Amino acid sequence: MPDGTRDPSAAEQRRQWQARMNAQHTGGMDAAQLRQVRQAAAYRQPAPPQQPAAQPVQTARPARPDAAAVRAGAANLERHIDNLKNGFG
């Protein structure tokens, strides 16, 4: 170059480009400032909420079983047993 300055090498051009990109994405902060911001943000994050232990649900049991429901359930159970013996076995 006529004025005595040298043409930057490819590695130098890449370093300058990376510095420009980093400055754009970080608001101009350097690495130490970014590290401080990230550490402070990590420190301020709230702990995940603790879930209370599940309590069993109390259900009311009928005094006597419903006869129609028992018959329907027995018929359904018989169909399942038949399927297992003949259809899948």
QUIBELDA-V739332 format. One record per residue. N is the residue number from 1. SS is DSSP state (helix for helix, strand for strand, loop for the rest). OMEGA is omega in radians with two decimals (999 if undefined). D_CENTER is the distance of its C-alpha to the mean C-alpha in whole Angstrom. Layout:
BEGIN
n->[N & N]
ss->[SS & SS]
omega->[OMEGA & OMEGA]
d_center->[D_CENTER & D_CENTER]
END
This chain:
BEGIN
n->[1 & 2 & 3 & 4 & 5 & 6 & 7 & 8 & 9 & 10 & 11 & 12 & 13 & 14 & 15 & 16 & 17 & 18 & 19 & 20 & 21 & 22 & 23 & 24 & 25 & 26 & 27 & 28 & 29 & 30 & 31 & 32 & 33 & 34 & 35 & 36 & 37 & 38 & 39 & 40 & 41 & 42 & 43 & 44 & 45 & 46 & 47 & 48 & 49 & 50 & 51 & 52 & 53 & 54 & 55 & 56 & 57 & 58 & 59 & 60 & 61 & 62 & 63 & 64 & 65 & 66 & 67 & 68 & 69 & 70 & 71 & 72 & 73 & 74 & 75 & 76 & 77 & 78 & 79 & 80 & 81 & 82 & 83 & 84 & 85 & 86 & 87 & 88 & 89]
ss->[loop & loop & loop & loop & loop & loop & loop & loop & loop & helix & helix & helix & helix & helix & helix & helix & helix & helix & helix & helix & helix & helix & helix & helix & helix & helix & loop & loop & loop & loop & helix & helix & helix & helix & helix & helix & helix & helix & helix & helix & helix & helix & helix & helix & loop & loop & loop & loop & loop & loop & loop & loop & loop & loop & loop & loop & loop & loop & loop & loop & loop & loop & loop & loop & loop & loop & helix & helix & helix & helix & helix & helix & helix & helix & helix & helix & helix & helix & helix & helix & helix & helix & helix & helix & helix & helix & helix & loop & loop]
omega->[-3.03 & -3.07 & 3.06 & 3.11 & -3.13 & 3.08 & -3.10 & 3.13 & 3.13 & 3.14 & 3.12 & 3.11 & 3.13 & 3.12 & 3.11 & 3.12 & 3.12 & 3.12 & 3.10 & -3.13 & 3.11 & 3.13 & 3.12 & -3.04 & -3.08 & -3.13 & 3.09 & -3.14 & 3.07 & -3.03 & -3.12 & 3.12 & 3.11 & -3.14 & 3.12 & -3.13 & -3.13 & 3.12 & 3.12 & 3.13 & 3.13 & 3.14 & -3.07 & -3.08 & -3.14 & 3.09 & 3.11 & -3.10 & 3.11 & 3.12 & 3.09 & 3.13 & -3.13 & 3.11 & 3.11 & 3.14 & 3.11 & 3.11 & 3.11 & 3.11 & 3.12 & 3.13 & 3.12 & 3.08 & 3.11 & -3.05 & -3.13 & 3.13 & 3.11 & 3.12 & -3.14 & 3.12 & 3.13 & 3.13 & 3.11 & 3.12 & 3.11 & 3.11 & 3.12 & 3.14 & 3.11 & 3.12 & -3.13 & -3.10 & -2.98 & -3.04 & -3.04 & -2.97 & 999]
d_center->[56 & 59 & 58 & 57 & 53 & 51 & 49 & 46 & 44 & 41 & 39 & 40 & 40 & 36 & 36 & 37 & 35 & 32 & 33 & 33 & 30 & 28 & 30 & 29 & 26 & 26 & 29 & 31 & 30 & 31 & 29 & 30 & 29 & 25 & 25 & 26 & 24 & 21 & 22 & 23 & 20 & 18 & 20 & 20 & 16 & 16 & 15 & 13 & 15 & 17 & 17 & 21 & 22 & 22 & 26 & 28 & 29 & 33 & 35 & 38 & 40 & 43 & 47 & 47 & 45 & 46 & 48 & 47 & 43 & 44 & 46 & 44 & 41 & 44 & 45 & 41 & 41 & 44 & 43 & 40 & 42 & 44 & 41 & 40 & 44 & 45 & 42 & 40 & 42]
END
